[in-house]
Amino acid sequence: MKKIVDLSEFNSVTDWGKLRSSCDGVILRVGFRGYGSGNIVYDEKFKKSFEAVKNYKIPFSIYFTTQAINEVEAKEEAGFCIRSLNGAKTNFPVFIDSEDCGGGLGR
């Protein structure tokens, strides 16, 4: 079984070399669709983490936290993921994360 680390704005990496030696890869949250607004937003740490995994040659992929409510929005999110990779090849599948909004007033 591979040890894969999930990284987003909620995590901090202080030593990318140590991370590289202690896992088989990382999955970076590229962004999310706003719970209330419906706008697509970059994860605050994606760009910095994306550069780090490329520089340290850490196997990686990305994920997007969806709030899509129709096919048009789902395609918009997929396009966002593709553009965010900027031609980079991932080592794992690209993931879509869906989470229950808890019955609130969001999407």
N, CA, C and O atoms as CSV, one atom per row, in Angstrom:
chain,resi,resn,atom,element,x,y,z
A,1,MET,N,N,0.838,-1.168,0.000
A,1,MET,CA,C,0.000,0.000,0.000
A,1,MET,C,C,0.892,1.242,0.000
A,1,MET,O,O,1.890,1.296,0.718
A,2,LYS,N,N,0.535,2.213,-0.788
A,2,LYS,CA,C,1.310,3.451,-0.872
A,2,LYS,C,C,0.865,4.447,0.198
A,2,LYS,O,O,-0.302,4.484,0.589
A,3,LYS,N,N,1.813,5.246,0.657
A,3,LYS,CA,C,1.523,6.302,1.618
A,3,LYS,C,C,1.445,7.614,0.843
A,3,LYS,O,O,2.458,8.134,0.375
A,4,ILE,N,N,0.228,8.141,0.714
A,4,ILE,CA,C,-0.022,9.360,-0.040
A,4,ILE,C,C,-0.511,10.436,0.932
A,4,ILE,O,O,-1.376,10.178,1.769
A,5,VAL,N,N,0.042,11.628,0.816
A,5,VAL,CA,C,-0.301,12.735,1.704
A,5,VAL,C,C,-1.221,13.707,0.980
A,5,VAL,O,O,-0.961,14.077,-0.165
A,6,ASP,N,N,-2.290,14.118,1.641
A,6,ASP,CA,C,-3.255,15.093,1.127
A,6,ASP,C,C,-2.847,16.466,1.644
A,6,ASP,O,O,-2.789,16.684,2.854
A,7,LEU,N,N,-2.562,17.400,0.722
A,7,LEU,CA,C,-2.136,18.738,1.136
A,7,LEU,C,C,-3.101,19.804,0.618
A,7,LEU,O,O,-3.520,19.785,-0.540
A,8,SER,N,N,-3.437,20.729,1.508
A,8,SER,CA,C,-4.286,21.861,1.152
A,8,SER,C,C,-3.872,23.049,2.014
A,8,SER,O,O,-2.871,22.991,2.728
A,9,GLU,N,N,-4.640,24.110,1.942
A,9,GLU,CA,C,-4.333,25.299,2.742
A,9,GLU,C,C,-4.396,25.018,4.237
A,9,GLU,O,O,-3.954,25.841,5.039
A,10,PHE,N,N,-4.934,23.878,4.618
A,10,PHE,CA,C,-5.058,23.525,6.024
A,10,PHE,C,C,-3.835,22.790,6.562
A,10,PHE,O,O,-3.787,22.450,7.744
A,11,ASN,N,N,-2.835,22.542,5.694
A,11,ASN,CA,C,-1.609,21.841,6.083
A,11,ASN,C,C,-0.398,22.704,5.752
A,11,ASN,O,O,-0.437,23.513,4.825
A,12,SER,N,N,0.665,22.530,6.507
A,12,SER,CA,C,1.915,23.234,6.220
A,12,SER,C,C,3.050,22.224,6.113
A,12,SER,O,O,3.144,21.286,6.905
A,13,VAL,N,N,3.903,22.431,5.129
A,13,VAL,CA,C,5.098,21.600,4.979
A,13,VAL,C,C,6.299,22.502,5.220
A,13,VAL,O,O,6.480,23.508,4.533
A,14,THR,N,N,7.112,22.138,6.194
A,14,THR,CA,C,8.293,22.945,6.495
A,14,THR,C,C,9.553,22.362,5.873
A,14,THR,O,O,10.539,23.072,5.678
A,15,ASP,N,N,9.522,21.064,5.561
A,15,ASP,CA,C,10.699,20.405,4.996
A,15,ASP,C,C,10.246,19.469,3.875
A,15,ASP,O,O,9.869,18.324,4.125
A,16,TRP,N,N,10.286,19.966,2.647
A,16,TRP,CA,C,9.830,19.185,1.495
A,16,TRP,C,C,10.721,17.971,1.251
A,16,TRP,O,O,10.231,16.937,0.797
A,17,GLY,N,N,12.003,18.072,1.539
A,17,GLY,CA,C,12.903,16.931,1.392
A,17,GLY,C,C,12.518,15.802,2.334
A,17,GLY,O,O,12.527,14.634,1.944
A,18,LYS,N,N,12.183,16.140,3.561
A,18,LYS,CA,C,11.760,15.137,4.538
A,18,LYS,C,C,10.436,14.515,4.114
A,18,LYS,O,O,10.241,13.307,4.243
A,19,LEU,N,N,9.532,15.339,3.610
A,19,LEU,CA,C,8.257,14.809,3.129
A,19,LEU,C,C,8.508,13.808,1.999
A,19,LEU,O,O,7.925,12.724,1.974
A,20,ARG,N,N,9.381,14.189,1.070
A,20,ARG,CA,C,9.685,13.320,-0.072
A,20,ARG,C,C,10.186,11.953,0.389
A,20,ARG,O,O,9.817,10.929,-0.187
A,21,SER,N,N,11.020,11.933,1.418
A,21,SER,CA,C,11.588,10.666,1.877
A,21,SER,C,C,10.634,9.857,2.754
A,21,SER,O,O,10.901,8.689,3.035
A,22,SER,N,N,9.537,10.455,3.185
A,22,SER,CA,C,8.642,9.752,4.107
A,22,SER,C,C,7.307,9.343,3.492
A,22,SER,O,O,6.456,8.787,4.187
A,23,CYS,N,N,7.107,9.611,2.190
A,23,CYS,CA,C,5.850,9.217,1.562
A,23,CYS,C,C,6.095,8.812,0.114
A,23,CYS,O,O,7.184,9.000,-0.429
A,24,ASP,N,N,5.066,8.256,-0.488
A,24,ASP,CA,C,5.146,7.837,-1.887
A,24,ASP,C,C,4.610,8.896,-2.843
A,24,ASP,O,O,4.748,8.764,-4.059
A,25,GLY,N,N,4.007,9.932,-2.304
A,25,GLY,CA,C,3.479,10.990,-3.150
A,25,GLY,C,C,2.518,11.883,-2.401
A,25,GLY,O,O,2.177,11.636,-1.245
A,26,VAL,N,N,2.086,12.934,-3.090
A,26,VAL,CA,C,1.135,13.874,-2.507
A,26,VAL,C,C,0.005,14.148,-3.490
A,26,VAL,O,O,0.168,14.065,-4.708
A,27,ILE,N,N,-1.137,14.476,-2.918
A,27,ILE,CA,C,-2.272,14.925,-3.704
A,27,ILE,C,C,-2.596,16.331,-3.210
A,27,ILE,O,O,-2.951,16.529,-2.048
A,28,LEU,N,N,-2.468,17.297,-4.108
A,28,LEU,CA,C,-2.646,18.707,-3.764
A,28,LEU,C,C,-4.063,19.155,-4.079
A,28,LEU,O,O,-4.583,18.881,-5.160
A,29,ARG,N,N,-4.683,19.843,-3.135
A,29,ARG,CA,C,-5.981,20.437,-3.455
A,29,ARG,C,C,-5.720,21.662,-4.310
A,29,ARG,O,O,-5.088,22.622,-3.870
A,30,VAL,N,N,-6.214,21.614,-5.537
A,30,VAL,CA,C,-6.035,22.730,-6.461
A,30,VAL,C,C,-7.016,23.853,-6.146
A,30,VAL,O,O,-6.696,25.026,-6.335
A,31,GLY,N,N,-8.195,23.505,-5.673
A,31,GLY,CA,C,-9.187,24.524,-5.375
A,31,GLY,C,C,-10.513,23.916,-4.982
A,31,GLY,O,O,-10.632,22.719,-4.719
A,32,PHE,N,N,-11.507,24.790,-4.954
A,32,PHE,CA,C,-12.844,24.378,-4.530
A,32,PHE,C,C,-13.869,25.335,-5.112
A,32,PHE,O,O,-13.532,26.442,-5.532
A,33,ARG,N,N,-15.099,24.908,-5.133
A,33,ARG,CA,C,-16.205,25.782,-5.514
A,33,ARG,C,C,-16.829,26.267,-4.213
A,33,ARG,O,O,-17.166,25.468,-3.339
A,34,GLY,N,N,-16.977,27.561,-4.094
A,34,GLY,CA,C,-17.493,28.150,-2.861
A,34,GLY,C,C,-18.836,27.588,-2.446
A,34,GLY,O,O,-19.750,27.443,-3.258
A,35,TYR,N,N,-18.932,27.281,-1.193
A,35,TYR,CA,C,-20.132,26.682,-0.601
A,35,TYR,C,C,-21.358,27.568,-0.776
A,35,TYR,O,O,-22.452,27.075,-1.049
A,36,GLY,N,N,-21.177,28.850,-0.623
A,36,GLY,CA,C,-22.304,29.768,-0.756
A,36,GLY,C,C,-22.331,30.498,-2.079
A,36,GLY,O,O,-23.391,30.674,-2.679
A,37,SER,N,N,-21.147,30.928,-2.540
A,37,SER,CA,C,-21.064,31.772,-3.737
A,37,SER,C,C,-21.149,30.980,-5.034
A,37,SER,O,O,-21.651,31.486,-6.037
A,38,GLY,N,N,-20.671,29.761,-5.022
A,38,GLY,CA,C,-20.606,28.984,-6.252
A,38,GLY,C,C,-19.401,29.325,-7.115
A,38,GLY,O,O,-19.242,28.761,-8.197
A,39,ASN,N,N,-18.544,30.241,-6.656
A,39,ASN,CA,C,-17.350,30.626,-7.411
A,39,ASN,C,C,-16.238,29.603,-7.214
A,39,ASN,O,O,-16.116,29.003,-6.146
A,40,ILE,N,N,-15.426,29.409,-8.259
A,40,ILE,CA,C,-14.256,28.545,-8.159
A,40,ILE,C,C,-13.107,29.361,-7.581
A,40,ILE,O,O,-12.843,30.484,-8.009
A,41,VAL,N,N,-12.432,28.775,-6.605
A,41,VAL,CA,C,-11.376,29.463,-5.869
A,41,VAL,C,C,-10.137,28.564,-5.805
A,41,VAL,O,O,-10.243,27.372,-5.517
A,42,TYR,N,N,-8.967,29.144,-6.076
A,42,TYR,CA,C,-7.714,28.407,-5.881
A,42,TYR,C,C,-7.493,28.168,-4.400
A,42,TYR,O,O,-7.792,29.030,-3.575
A,43,ASP,N,N,-6.968,26.990,-4.061
A,43,ASP,CA,C,-6.487,26.735,-2.714
A,43,ASP,C,C,-5.318,27.686,-2.467
A,43,ASP,O,O,-4.452,27.843,-3.328
A,44,GLU,N,N,-5.289,28.315,-1.306
A,44,GLU,CA,C,-4.282,29.331,-1.001
A,44,GLU,C,C,-2.847,28.825,-1.126
A,44,GLU,O,O,-1.949,29.608,-1.437
A,45,LYS,N,N,-2.613,27.547,-0.892
A,45,LYS,CA,C,-1.245,27.022,-0.911
A,45,LYS,C,C,-0.930,26.216,-2.177
A,45,LYS,O,O,0.172,25.684,-2.308
A,46,PHE,N,N,-1.885,26.120,-3.110
A,46,PHE,CA,C,-1.659,25.263,-4.275
A,46,PHE,C,C,-0.432,25.667,-5.074
A,46,PHE,O,O,0.428,24.825,-5.332
A,47,LYS,N,N,-0.326,26.899,-5.465
A,47,LYS,CA,C,0.765,27.302,-6.365
A,47,LYS,C,C,2.135,27.044,-5.743
A,47,LYS,O,O,3.041,26.551,-6.414
A,48,LYS,N,N,2.284,27.374,-4.473
A,48,LYS,CA,C,3.561,27.141,-3.792
A,48,LYS,C,C,3.843,25.640,-3.667
A,48,LYS,O,O,4.969,25.200,-3.899
A,49,SER,N,N,2.835,24.864,-3.304
A,49,SER,CA,C,3.014,23.419,-3.152
A,49,SER,C,C,3.271,22.758,-4.505
A,49,SER,O,O,4.076,21.831,-4.598
A,50,PHE,N,N,2.599,23.224,-5.545
A,50,PHE,CA,C,2.776,22.686,-6.892
A,50,PHE,C,C,4.226,22.870,-7.340
A,50,PHE,O,O,4.826,21.948,-7.893
A,51,GLU,N,N,4.785,24.042,-7.107
A,51,GLU,CA,C,6.186,24.285,-7.460
A,51,GLU,C,C,7.120,23.408,-6.634
A,51,GLU,O,O,8.115,22.898,-7.149
A,52,ALA,N,N,6.801,23.232,-5.356
A,52,ALA,CA,C,7.656,22.421,-4.479
A,52,ALA,C,C,7.677,20.960,-4.916
A,52,ALA,O,O,8.747,20.352,-4.960
A,53,VAL,N,N,6.523,20.384,-5.239
A,53,VAL,CA,C,6.533,18.969,-5.630
A,53,VAL,C,C,7.289,18.775,-6.945
A,53,VAL,O,O,7.939,17.749,-7.143
A,54,LYS,N,N,7.206,19.740,-7.825
A,54,LYS,CA,C,7.969,19.633,-9.071
A,54,LYS,C,C,9.473,19.769,-8.783
A,54,LYS,O,O,10.273,18.997,-9.312
A,55,ASN,N,N,9.859,20.738,-7.955
A,55,ASN,CA,C,11.273,20.956,-7.632
A,55,ASN,C,C,11.886,19.770,-6.889
A,55,ASN,O,O,13.038,19.413,-7.136
A,56,TYR,N,N,11.132,19.165,-5.991
A,56,TYR,CA,C,11.637,18.038,-5.197
A,56,TYR,C,C,11.356,16.685,-5.854
A,56,TYR,O,O,11.671,15.632,-5.300
A,57,LYS,N,N,10.754,16.738,-7.050
A,57,LYS,CA,C,10.434,15.521,-7.805
A,57,LYS,C,C,9.611,14.528,-6.975
A,57,LYS,O,O,9.880,13.327,-6.964
A,58,ILE,N,N,8.611,15.060,-6.290
A,58,ILE,CA,C,7.710,14.240,-5.489
A,58,ILE,C,C,6.540,13.811,-6.391
A,58,ILE,O,O,5.887,14.666,-6.989
A,59,PRO,N,N,6.273,12.525,-6.496
A,59,PRO,CA,C,5.112,12.092,-7.273
A,59,PRO,C,C,3.851,12.785,-6.733
A,59,PRO,O,O,3.673,12.913,-5.522
A,60,PHE,N,N,2.980,13.230,-7.650
A,60,PHE,CA,C,1.836,14.011,-7.195
A,60,PHE,C,C,0.637,13.866,-8.121
A,60,PHE,O,O,0.726,13.349,-9.235
A,61,SER,N,N,-0.462,14.338,-7.615
A,61,SER,CA,C,-1.654,14.597,-8.407
A,61,SER,C,C,-2.407,15.725,-7.707
A,61,SER,O,O,-1.921,16.312,-6.740
A,62,ILE,N,N,-3.592,16.012,-8.213
A,62,ILE,CA,C,-4.400,17.092,-7.639
A,62,ILE,C,C,-5.805,16.590,-7.349
A,62,ILE,O,O,-6.241,15.554,-7.849
A,63,TYR,N,N,-6.499,17.371,-6.516
A,63,TYR,CA,C,-7.923,17.124,-6.320
A,63,TYR,C,C,-8.648,18.453,-6.226
A,63,TYR,O,O,-8.057,19.484,-5.905
A,64,PHE,N,N,-9.933,18.408,-6.511
A,64,PHE,CA,C,-10.789,19.584,-6.468
A,64,PHE,C,C,-11.991,19.244,-5.602
A,64,PHE,O,O,-12.590,18.180,-5.755
A,65,THR,N,N,-12.346,20.144,-4.693
A,65,THR,CA,C,-13.519,19.947,-3.845
A,65,THR,C,C,-14.718,20.574,-4.547
A,65,THR,O,O,-14.807,21.794,-4.683
A,66,THR,N,N,-15.630,19.728,-4.986
A,66,THR,CA,C,-16.740,20.168,-5.815
A,66,THR,C,C,-17.976,20.578,-5.014
A,66,THR,O,O,-18.258,20.046,-3.941
A,67,GLN,N,N,-18.678,21.514,-5.562
A,67,GLN,CA,C,-20.026,21.869,-5.131
A,67,GLN,C,C,-20.894,22.033,-6.382
A,67,GLN,O,O,-21.926,22.704,-6.361
A,68,ALA,N,N,-20.443,21.396,-7.476
A,68,ALA,CA,C,-21.164,21.522,-8.741
A,68,ALA,C,C,-22.600,21.036,-8.578
A,68,ALA,O,O,-22.863,20.029,-7.921
A,69,ILE,N,N,-23.517,21.774,-9.189
A,69,ILE,CA,C,-24.927,21.389,-9.109
A,69,ILE,C,C,-25.499,20.995,-10.471
A,69,ILE,O,O,-26.681,20.669,-10.586
A,70,ASN,N,N,-24.645,21.028,-11.503
A,70,ASN,CA,C,-25.097,20.597,-12.821
A,70,ASN,C,C,-23.878,20.232,-13.674
A,70,ASN,O,O,-22.734,20.406,-13.254
A,71,GLU,N,N,-24.143,19.730,-14.858
A,71,GLU,CA,C,-23.067,19.282,-15.747
A,71,GLU,C,C,-22.177,20.436,-16.195
A,71,GLU,O,O,-20.964,20.266,-16.324
A,72,VAL,N,N,-22.759,21.597,-16.432
A,72,VAL,CA,C,-21.975,22.766,-16.855
A,72,VAL,C,C,-20.933,23.118,-15.801
A,72,VAL,O,O,-19.774,23.365,-16.134
A,73,GLU,N,N,-21.335,23.143,-14.532
A,73,GLU,CA,C,-20.392,23.453,-13.459
A,73,GLU,C,C,-19.342,22.362,-13.304
A,73,GLU,O,O,-18.180,22.664,-13.031
A,74,ALA,N,N,-19.727,21.102,-13.473
A,74,ALA,CA,C,-18.765,20.004,-13.382
A,74,ALA,C,C,-17.700,20.136,-14.470
A,74,ALA,O,O,-16.515,19.927,-14.207
A,75,LYS,N,N,-18.112,20.477,-15.677
A,75,LYS,CA,C,-17.153,20.672,-16.768
A,75,LYS,C,C,-16.260,21.881,-16.505
A,75,LYS,O,O,-15.077,21.866,-16.847
A,76,GLU,N,N,-16.814,22.919,-15.903
A,76,GLU,CA,C,-16.020,24.096,-15.549
A,76,GLU,C,C,-14.926,23.722,-14.543
A,76,GLU,O,O,-13.786,24.169,-14.669
A,77,GLU,N,N,-15.269,22.915,-13.563
A,77,GLU,CA,C,-14.301,22.468,-12.566
A,77,GLU,C,C,-13.214,21.605,-13.199
A,77,GLU,O,O,-12.036,21.747,-12.869
A,78,ALA,N,N,-13.603,20.714,-14.105
A,78,ALA,CA,C,-12.618,19.866,-14.791
A,78,ALA,C,C,-11.650,20.724,-15.598
A,78,ALA,O,O,-10.443,20.480,-15.582
A,79,GLY,N,N,-12.170,21.724,-16.302
A,79,GLY,CA,C,-11.313,22.626,-17.075
A,79,GLY,C,C,-10.357,23.396,-16.180
A,79,GLY,O,O,-9.197,23.599,-16.537
A,80,PHE,N,N,-10.838,23.824,-15.020
A,80,PHE,CA,C,-10.002,24.527,-14.045
A,80,PHE,C,C,-8.826,23.647,-13.623
A,80,PHE,O,O,-7.691,24.116,-13.537
A,81,CYS,N,N,-9.106,22.366,-13.362
A,81,CYS,CA,C,-8.049,21.427,-12.960
A,81,CYS,C,C,-7.018,21.269,-14.073
A,81,CYS,O,O,-5.814,21.313,-13.821
A,82,ILE,N,N,-7.485,21.088,-15.284
A,82,ILE,CA,C,-6.572,20.900,-16.420
A,82,ILE,C,C,-5.695,22.130,-16.615
A,82,ILE,O,O,-4.482,22.010,-16.786
A,83,ARG,N,N,-6.301,23.301,-16.590
A,83,ARG,CA,C,-5.524,24.547,-16.769
A,83,ARG,C,C,-4.529,24.741,-15.634
A,83,ARG,O,O,-3.425,25.235,-15.863
A,84,SER,N,N,-4.895,24.364,-14.426
A,84,SER,CA,C,-4.014,24.542,-13.266
A,84,SER,C,C,-2.764,23.686,-13.359
A,84,SER,O,O,-1.718,24.059,-12.828
A,85,LEU,N,N,-2.856,22.554,-14.021
A,85,LEU,CA,C,-1.687,21.689,-14.192
A,85,LEU,C,C,-0.690,22.273,-15.183
A,85,LEU,O,O,0.481,21.895,-15.183
A,86,ASN,N,N,-1.139,23.174,-16.010
A,86,ASN,CA,C,-0.251,23.885,-16.943
A,86,ASN,C,C,0.660,22.919,-17.712
A,86,ASN,O,O,1.852,23.172,-17.887
A,87,GLY,N,N,0.070,21.814,-18.164
A,87,GLY,CA,C,0.826,20.852,-18.955
A,87,GLY,C,C,1.588,19.812,-18.156
A,87,GLY,O,O,2.126,18.869,-18.736
A,88,ALA,N,N,1.649,19.961,-16.835
A,88,ALA,CA,C,2.367,18.988,-16.001
A,88,ALA,C,C,1.629,17.653,-16.007
A,88,ALA,O,O,0.399,17.614,-16.032
A,89,LYS,N,N,2.376,16.580,-15.985
A,89,LYS,CA,C,1.812,15.235,-15.937
A,89,LYS,C,C,1.727,14.765,-14.497
A,89,LYS,O,O,2.692,14.880,-13.740
A,90,THR,N,N,0.578,14.238,-14.121
A,90,THR,CA,C,0.407,13.719,-12.768
A,90,THR,C,C,0.842,12.257,-12.708
A,90,THR,O,O,0.875,11.563,-13.725
A,91,ASN,N,N,1.174,11.804,-11.506
A,91,ASN,CA,C,1.591,10.420,-11.289
A,91,ASN,C,C,0.440,9.534,-10.833
A,91,ASN,O,O,0.566,8.310,-10.808
A,92,PHE,N,N,-0.670,10.145,-10.477
A,92,PHE,CA,C,-1.857,9.448,-9.991
A,92,PHE,C,C,-3.066,10.062,-10.689
A,92,PHE,O,O,-2.935,11.087,-11.358
A,93,PRO,N,N,-4.233,9.453,-10.544
A,93,PRO,CA,C,-5.432,10.055,-11.138
A,93,PRO,C,C,-5.718,11.433,-10.532
A,93,PRO,O,O,-5.260,11.741,-9.432
A,94,VAL,N,N,-6.458,12.236,-11.242
A,94,VAL,CA,C,-6.980,13.494,-10.694
A,94,VAL,C,C,-8.271,13.136,-9.958
A,94,VAL,O,O,-9.107,12.395,-10.475
A,95,PHE,N,N,-8.421,13.666,-8.753
A,95,PHE,CA,C,-9.543,13.299,-7.894
A,95,PHE,C,C,-10.533,14.450,-7.745
A,95,PHE,O,O,-10.170,15.625,-7.771
A,96,ILE,N,N,-11.793,14.065,-7.586
A,96,ILE,CA,C,-12.851,15.017,-7.250
A,96,ILE,C,C,-13.324,14.652,-5.853
A,96,ILE,O,O,-13.684,13.506,-5.588
A,97,ASP,N,N,-13.320,15.635,-4.963
A,97,ASP,CA,C,-13.722,15.445,-3.570
A,97,ASP,C,C,-15.106,16.052,-3.402
A,97,ASP,O,O,-15.307,17.238,-3.666
A,98,SER,N,N,-16.054,15.242,-2.966
A,98,SER,CA,C,-17.390,15.778,-2.669
A,98,SER,C,C,-17.667,15.521,-1.194
A,98,SER,O,O,-17.443,14.428,-0.676
A,99,GLU,N,N,-18.153,16.549,-0.548
A,99,GLU,CA,C,-18.426,16.445,0.880
A,99,GLU,C,C,-19.821,16.962,1.167
A,99,GLU,O,O,-20.292,17.904,0.529
A,100,ASP,N,N,-20.469,16.344,2.122
A,100,ASP,CA,C,-21.802,16.758,2.537
A,100,ASP,C,C,-21.722,18.136,3.180
A,100,ASP,O,O,-20.874,18.377,4.039
A,101,CYS,N,N,-22.588,19.024,2.772
A,101,CYS,CA,C,-22.559,20.386,3.314
A,101,CYS,C,C,-23.235,20.483,4.666
A,101,CYS,O,O,-23.298,21.571,5.238
A,102,GLY,N,N,-23.739,19.387,5.191
A,102,GLY,CA,C,-24.295,19.392,6.541
A,102,GLY,C,C,-25.693,19.980,6.647
A,102,GLY,O,O,-26.142,20.310,7.745
A,103,GLY,N,N,-26.384,20.115,5.526
A,103,GLY,CA,C,-27.756,20.606,5.573
A,103,GLY,C,C,-27.889,22.098,5.770
A,103,GLY,O,O,-28.975,22.577,6.095
A,104,GLY,N,N,-26.807,22.852,5.580
A,104,GLY,CA,C,-26.871,24.306,5.731
A,104,GLY,C,C,-27.552,24.979,4.568
A,104,GLY,O,O,-28.287,24.341,3.815
A,105,LEU,N,N,-27.314,26.253,4.418
A,105,LEU,CA,C,-27.959,27.041,3.375
A,105,LEU,C,C,-27.102,27.162,2.124
A,105,LEU,O,O,-27.445,27.922,1.219
A,106,GLY,N,N,-26.008,26.438,2.054
A,106,GLY,CA,C,-25.121,26.508,0.900
A,106,GLY,C,C,-25.658,25.722,-0.276
A,106,GLY,O,O,-26.807,25.279,-0.275
A,107,ARG,N,N,-24.832,25.559,-1.255
A,107,ARG,CA,C,-25.218,24.878,-2.477
A,107,ARG,C,C,-25.500,23.442,-2.209
A,107,ARG,O,O,-25.844,22.699,-3.128
